Amino acid sequence: MNPKSRATLPLIWARDLDAPIAWRGTEPISRRQYLADVRAMSARLPANGPMLNITGDRYRFAVGLGAAMLRGHTNLLPPNHTPDIVARLHSLFPSTYCIVDSDADRAPHAPLPTITAPQGHVPVPPGRDDDVPRVDGNTLTAQVLTSGSTGDPMPHAKQWSLLARNIEAGSQRLAHHMQRADLAGVTLVATVPAQHMYGFESTVLIALLTGAAFETERPFYPADIARALARAPRPCMLVTTPFHLKTLLDSGVSLPAIDLTVCATAPLSPQLAARAEAALAAPLMEIYGCTEAGQVATRRPTAGAEWRTYDGLTLAGDGAETVISGGHVPQPTVLADVLEVLDAQRFRLLGRSNDLINIAGKRSSLSHLNYHLNSIAGVRDGAFWLPDDHAADAAGIVRLTAFVVAPEVPAKTIVAALRERVDAAFLPRPVLHVPALPREPTGKLSATRFAAWAAEQADAHRRGG
């Protein structure tokens, strides 16, 4: 155990408790108010946890997080909140309880005991500015759950001290891109939910620990995002994903100038990054991370393909496997991606190890192919899919299928554009037009869900449906 993790750490940044921790529209919510709400919520919680916090309101999520930490309860962050996942969580963690936004949200999450989050605020009692709760660094703040091979969620434990160290390193990089000493006073507008690790770190924890303040809502439609950015006090940061960003830029809505765009969850093309920087009059920073290690590196796509690790982190790799360690990653951790390690702090991302495909003796990655597919003019969204071996042709070769949201672009035009960008072995046969891809709220395509959906779509196409 790292000795430093035994120290207590403040629950929130407390340089100015009258400064906002959140904005509900144009109304600020102070840090002092947050502490009062956290203490009141903590008193309502069951004796045992963990907590499953599914509130869509980012402030209520943050209050639930703080309340659980004061009670020593961990927070469960599963990949989704489907009835199947909720049932599996109940089986793995029998004392789990659920926090929801309204009474109407209770029923779908049975059999978990459910608490409705307060809609308003409690009175702020008089107190000293140094009356801020401290949390043991060893506290298990969150369990990030990924889909295991058996279908059962696989937990990844996140200690408070290591989360705080990760946020400190990340906030330094964000402040650098904004040409600021720190993030105090920065407003965060995010299209990603607080329950996803990226949204959890880059909105909730950033606000708690650095003096930034988040917008409580999660705008989804382009016009809503534009309105949220326009009313947000500057300096303002947009926290988003490549899918949400592309949708926003393709919509043609008028966008205000902001101070930084942050993007993660999937590789971002330099063309899209350049469009975003021009439309929002701000630099764009991309974050690289994983469930096991958290956020570990950043790059500015318009400046080049190289990533740079956070201070204190080092890489080691032989081309087949890359290990990261140091800083908030005390135990050397193998990364799931294939990296070209340039030195101990710099690398290029080549693709995920489970993303590599081999067709007719030639290798590529699905992320590389998706990058080129989504770079074609008129393609709003798209993804390649490799069927199983039962779909092999007469020569025994399995051909790729491309699903596209591109109502004005014929399949032959898409294939012609791809022919100029990728090897002929990876040209899709067929290209199928669809109304939308089955993306998660973060913009990600769940591998399991996408494969099942793609198989259904391909079967319907073969049947002429």
C-alpha positions in Angstrom: 0.0 0.0 0.0 1.3 3.4 -0.9 2.0 5.2 2.5 0.7 8.5 1.1 -2.7 7.0 0.6 -3.3 6.8 4.3 -3.5 10.5 4.7 -6.9 12.2 4.9 -7.8 14.4 1.9 -10.5 17.1 1.7 -13.8 16.2 0.1 -13.8 19.4 -1.9 -11.6 22.3 -2.9 -12.1 24.8 -0.1 -10.2 27.9 -1.0 -13.5 29.8 -1.3 -16.6 28.0 -0.1 -18.8 30.8 -1.5 -17.5 30.0 -5.0 -19.8 27.9 -7.2 -19.4 24.2 -7.5 -22.3 24.0 -10.0 -24.6 26.1 -12.2 -28.3 25.4 -12.6 -28.9 27.5 -15.6 -27.8 31.0 -14.6 -28.1 30.3 -10.8 -24.9 29.3 -9.0 -24.8 26.7 -6.3 -22.0 27.4 -3.8 -19.6 25.0 -2.3 -21.0 25.8 1.1 -24.5 24.8 0.0 -23.0 21.6 -1.5 -21.6 20.6 1.9 -24.9 21.3 3.6 -26.7 19.2 1.1 -24.2 16.4 1.3 -24.4 16.2 5.1 -28.3 16.2 4.9 -28.2 13.4 2.3 -25.7 11.4 4.2 -28.0 11.2 7.2 -30.8 9.6 5.0 -28.6 6.8 3.6 -28.9 3.2 4.8 -26.3 1.8 7.2 -24.6 -0.2 4.4 -23.7 0.3 0.8 -22.7 0.4 -1.9 -24.6 3.2 -3.8 -25.9 3.0 -7.3 -26.4 6.6 -8.3 -28.5 6.9 -11.5 -29.5 10.6 -11.2 -29.4 12.4 -14.5 -28.9 15.7 -12.7 -25.1 16.2 -12.3 -25.4 18.1 -9.0 -27.6 15.5 -7.4 -25.1 12.9 -8.5 -22.3 14.9 -6.9 -24.4 15.2 -3.7 -25.0 11.5 -3.6 -21.3 10.8 -4.2 -20.2 13.1 -1.3 -22.9 11.7 1.0 -21.8 8.1 0.3 -18.2 9.0 1.0 -19.1 10.5 4.3 -20.8 7.2 5.2 -17.9 5.1 3.9 -20.0 3.7 1.0 -18.5 3.0 -2.4 -20.2 4.2 -5.6 -21.0 1.6 -8.4 -20.4 2.8 -11.9 -21.7 0.0 -14.2 -21.7 0.2 -18.0 -25.4 0.8 -18.1 -28.5 0.6 -15.9 -30.6 -2.1 -17.7 -32.7 -4.4 -15.6 -30.3 -7.2 -16.3 -27.3 -5.2 -15.0 -29.2 -4.0 -11.9 -30.1 -7.6 -11.1 -26.5 -8.7 -11.5 -25.3 -5.8 -9.3 -27.9 -6.9 -6.6 -26.4 -10.4 -6.8 -22.8 -9.2 -6.5 -23.5 -6.6 -3.9 -26.6 -7.6 -2.0 -26.7 -4.4 0.2 -26.7 -2.1 -2.9 -29.2 0.8 -2.8 -30.2 3.2 -5.6 -30.5 7.0 -5.8 -33.0 8.3 -8.4 -34.2 11.7 -9.6 -37.9 11.2 -8.9 -40.5 8.9 -7.5 -41.4 7.8 -11.0 -37.9 6.4 -11.4 -38.2 4.0 -8.5 -40.0 1.0 -10.0 -37.7 0.1 -12.9 -34.8 -0.4 -10.5 -36.3 -3.0 -8.2 -35.2 -5.1 -6.3 -32.9 -2.4 -5.0 -34.0 -0.2 -2.1 -34.5 3.2 -3.8 -34.1 6.8 -2.4 -35.3 9.8 -4.3 -32.7 12.6 -4.4 -33.8 16.0 -2.9 -35.1 18.4 -5.5 -34.1 21.5 -3.5 -31.5 22.6 -1.0 -31.3 22.5 2.8 -30.6 25.7 4.8 -26.9 26.4 5.1 -25.9 26.4 8.8 -23.3 28.8 10.1 -19.9 27.4 10.1 -16.2 28.1 9.7 -14.6 28.1 6.3 -12.3 25.3 7.4 -15.2 23.1 8.3 -14.7 20.8 5.3 -15.0 17.0 5.7 -11.8 15.0 5.2 -11.8 11.6 3.7 -9.3 8.8 4.4 -7.1 8.3 1.3 -7.8 4.6 1.4 -11.5 5.0 1.0 -12.9 3.0 -1.9 -14.7 5.8 -3.6 -15.9 4.0 -6.7 -16.1 0.6 -8.3 -16.0 1.0 -12.1 -17.7 -2.1 -13.6 -17.0 -3.3 -17.1 -18.7 -6.1 -18.9 -17.0 -9.4 -18.2 -16.7 -12.4 -20.5 -19.4 -14.2 -18.5 -21.8 -11.2 -18.6 -21.2 -10.4 -14.9 -19.8 -6.9 -14.3 -16.1 -6.9 -13.5 -15.3 -4.3 -10.7 -12.2 -2.0 -10.8 -11.6 -0.4 -7.4 -10.8 3.4 -7.3 -9.2 4.8 -4.1 -9.9 8.4 -3.1 -6.1 9.3 -2.8 -5.4 7.9 -6.3 -8.4 9.5 -7.9 -7.3 12.8 -6.3 -3.8 12.4 -7.7 -5.2 11.6 -11.1 -7.4 14.7 -11.1 -4.5 16.9 -9.9 -2.3 15.7 -12.9 -5.2 16.1 -15.4 -6.2 19.5 -14.2 -2.7 20.7 -14.6 -2.8 19.6 -18.2 -6.2 21.3 -18.8 -5.0 24.5 -17.2 -1.9 24.5 -19.4 -4.1 24.3 -22.6 -6.2 27.2 -21.3 -3.1 29.2 -20.4 -4.2 29.4 -16.8 -2.5 28.6 -13.5 -5.4 26.4 -12.4 -9.1 25.6 -13.0 -10.6 27.8 -10.3 -13.6 29.6 -11.8 -13.8 27.5 -14.9 -17.3 26.4 -16.0 -17.8 22.8 -17.4 -20.5 22.0 -19.9 -20.6 18.3 -20.6 -22.5 16.0 -23.0 -21.4 12.9 -21.2 -23.1 11.5 -18.1 -21.6 11.6 -14.6 -22.0 7.8 -14.3 -19.4 7.1 -17.0 -15.7 7.2 -15.8 -14.8 10.0 -18.3 -17.7 12.1 -17.1 -17.1 11.2 -13.5 -13.5 12.3 -13.6 -13.8 15.2 -16.0 -16.8 16.9 -14.6 -17.7 15.8 -11.1 -14.3 15.1 -9.6 -12.7 18.1 -11.5 -15.3 20.4 -9.9 -15.0 18.9 -6.4 -11.2 19.1 -6.3 -10.1 22.0 -8.4 -12.5 24.9 -8.0 -14.2 24.5 -11.4 -18.0 24.3 -11.5 -20.2 22.1 -13.7 -23.5 22.8 -15.5 -26.1 20.5 -13.8 -27.8 19.5 -17.0 -26.4 17.2 -19.7 -27.4 18.9 -23.0 -27.7 16.4 -25.8 -29.2 18.1 -28.9 -27.0 20.6 -30.7 -29.3 23.6 -30.0 -29.3 22.7 -26.3 -25.5 22.4 -26.2 -25.2 25.8 -27.9 -27.5 27.4 -25.4 -25.7 25.9 -22.5 -22.3 27.1 -23.8 -23.7 30.6 -24.5 -25.1 31.1 -20.9 -22.1 29.5 -19.2 -19.8 32.0 -17.4 -16.3 32.1 -19.0 -13.8 30.7 -18.9 -15.8 27.8 -20.3 -14.9 24.2 -21.2 -16.9 21.8 -23.3 -16.4 18.1 -22.2 -17.7 15.8 -25.0 -17.0 12.8 -27.3 -16.2 12.6 -31.0 -19.7 11.4 -31.8 -21.4 14.3 -29.9 -18.9 16.8 -31.3 -19.4 15.7 -34.9 -23.2 15.8 -34.5 -22.9 19.3 -33.0 -20.7 20.6 -35.9 -22.7 19.0 -38.6 -25.9 20.6 -37.3 -24.9 24.0 -38.4 -26.1 25.7 -35.2 -24.4 28.9 -34.3 -21.8 28.3 -31.6 -20.3 30.8 -29.1 -16.6 31.1 -28.5 -15.4 29.1 -25.5 -11.9 28.5 -23.9 -11.3 24.7 -24.3 -12.9 21.6 -25.8 -12.0 18.3 -24.2 -12.7 15.0 -26.0 -12.4 11.3 -25.2 -13.8 7.8 -25.5 -12.8 7.2 -29.2 -10.0 8.4 -31.5 -10.6 11.8 -32.9 -9.7 12.7 -36.5 -7.5 15.8 -37.0 -10.0 17.1 -39.5 -12.8 17.1 -36.9 -10.5 18.6 -34.3 -9.7 21.4 -36.7 -13.4 22.1 -37.4 -14.1 22.2 -33.7 -11.3 24.6 -33.0 -12.5 26.9 -35.7 -16.2 26.7 -34.7 -15.6 27.3 -31.0 -12.5 29.5 -31.3 -10.7 27.4 -28.7 -8.1 24.7 -28.6 -9.2 21.0 -28.4 -7.5 18.6 -26.1 -8.0 14.8 -26.4 -7.7 12.5 -23.4 -6.4 8.9 -23.5 -7.3 6.6 -20.6 -8.7 3.2 -19.6 -10.8 1.7 -16.8 -7.8 0.1 -15.2 -5.5 3.1 -15.1 -7.8 6.1 -15.4 -6.8 9.1 -17.5 -3.1 8.9 -18.4 -2.3 11.1 -21.4 -3.4 13.9 -23.7 -2.7 15.3 -27.1 -3.8 18.2 -29.3 -4.8 16.4 -32.5 -4.2 19.5 -34.7 -0.6 19.6 -33.5 0.2 16.0 -34.3 -0.5 12.3 -33.5 1.8 12.0 -30.5 0.3 11.6 -27.0 2.1 12.8 -23.8 1.6 11.1 -20.5 0.6 13.0 -17.3 3.4 14.1 -15.1 4.7 11.2 -13.0 3.6 8.4 -15.4 6.0 6.4 -17.4 5.6 3.9 -20.3 7.5 0.7 -21.2 6.7 -1.4 -24.1 8.1 -3.8 -26.8 5.5 -3.2 -29.5 3.3 -6.1 -28.4 2.5 -5.0 -24.9 2.7 -1.6 -23.1 2.9 -1.1 -19.3 2.2 2.2 -17.6 3.2 3.0 -14.0 3.9 5.8 -11.5 1.8 8.7 -10.3 -1.8 7.6 -9.7 -0.9 4.1 -11.1 1.2 2.6 -8.3 1.0 -0.9 -9.7 2.4 -1.4 -13.3 -0.7 -1.8 -15.5 -0.9 -3.4 -18.9 -2.8 -1.3 -21.4 -5.3 -2.9 -23.7 -4.3 -0.8 -26.7 -1.4 -1.3 -29.1 1.0 1.7 -28.7 4.1 2.8 -30.5 6.2 3.9 -27.5 8.5 6.7 -28.6 10.0 7.3 -25.1 8.9 7.0 -21.5 6.4 9.8 -21.8 5.4 9.8 -25.5 3.5 7.4 -27.7 1.3 7.0 -30.8 -2.0 5.1 -30.5 -2.2 2.3 -33.1 -5.5 0.6 -32.0 -7.0 -1.7 -29.4 -5.4 -5.2 -29.1 -8.9 -6.7 -29.4 -9.6 -4.4 -32.4 -7.1 -5.8 -34.8 -8.5 -7.8 -37.7 -6.9 -10.0 -40.4 -8.5 -10.4 -43.8 -6.8 -12.3 -46.6 -3.5 -12.1 -44.7 -3.7 -8.4 -44.2 -4.0 -6.6 -40.8 -5.8 -3.5 -39.8 -7.8 -2.2 -36.9 -11.5 -1.5 -36.8 -10.8 1.9 -35.2 -8.5 2.8 -38.1 -11.2 1.8 -40.6 -14.0 3.7 -38.7 -11.8 6.8 -38.7 -11.7 6.8 -42.5 -15.3 5.9 -42.8 -16.4 8.8 -40.7 -14.1 11.2 -42.5 -16.1 10.8 -45.7 -18.2 13.9 -46.6 -21.9 13.3 -45.9 -21.3 10.4 -43.5 -22.9 11.5 -40.2 -22.0 8.3 -38.4 -20.6 4.9 -39.4 -19.0 1.7 -38.1 -17.4 -1.4 -39.6 -18.5 -4.9 -38.4 -16.7 -8.2 -39.0 -19.2 -11.1 -39.0 -18.2 -14.5 -37.6 -16.7 -17.2 -39.7 -20.1 -18.6 -40.7 -20.4 -15.6 -43.1 -17.3 -16.5 -45.1 -17.5 -16.4 -48.9 -16.7 -19.2 -51.4 -13.0 -18.5 -50.9 -13.3 -18.8 -47.1 -12.8 -15.1 -46.5 -15.1 -13.1 -44.1 -15.9 -9.7 -45.6 -16.5 -6.6 -43.6 -19.9 -4.8 -43.5 -20.1 -1.0 -43.0 -23.2 0.5 -41.4 -23.6 4.2 -42.2 -25.9 7.0 -41.3 -25.6 8.9 -44.6 -29.0 9.4 -46.2 -27.6 11.5 -49.1 -24.5 9.4 -49.9 -24.9 6.3 -52.1 -23.1 3.1 -51.1 -21.0 3.1 -54.2 -19.8 6.6 -53.4 -18.7 5.5 -49.9 -16.9 2.5 -51.3 -15.1 4.7 -53.9 -14.0 7.1 -51.2 -12.7 4.2 -49.0 -10.9 2.7 -52.0 -8.6 5.8 -51.9 -7.9 5.4 -48.2 -7.7 1.7 -47.3 -6.5 -1.5 -48.8 -9.0 -3.3 -51.0 -9.2 -6.2 -48.6 -10.9 -4.0 -46.1 -13.6 -2.5 -48.4 -17.0 -3.2 -47.0 -19.3 -5.7 -48.8 -22.0 -4.5 -48.3 -22.5 -0.9 -47.1 -25.8 -0.8 -45.2 -27.7 2.5 -44.6 -29.3 2.7 -41.2 -31.2 5.5 -39.4 -28.8 5.4 -36.4 -26.2 3.3 -34.7 -27.0 1.8 -31.2 -24.7 4.1 -29.3 -24.5 4.5 -25.5 -25.1 7.9 -23.9 -21.4 8.5 -24.0 -21.3 8.0 -27.8 -19.6 4.6 -27.4 -20.6 1.5 -29.3 -20.8 -1.4 -26.8 -19.1 -4.3 -28.5 -21.6 -6.9 -27.3 -24.7 -4.8 -28.1 -23.3 -3.6 -31.5 -22.4 -7.1 -32.6 -25.9 -8.4 -31.8 -27.5 -5.4 -33.5 -25.3 -5.7 -36.5 -26.1 -9.4 -36.9 -29.8 -8.6 -36.9 -29.4 -5.8 -39.4 -27.3 -8.0 -41.7 -29.8 -10.9 -41.5 -32.7 -8.5 -42.3 -30.7 -7.3 -45.3 -30.1 -10.8 -46.6 -33.8 -11.6 -46.2 -34.6 -8.4 -48.2 -36.2 -6.6 -45.1 
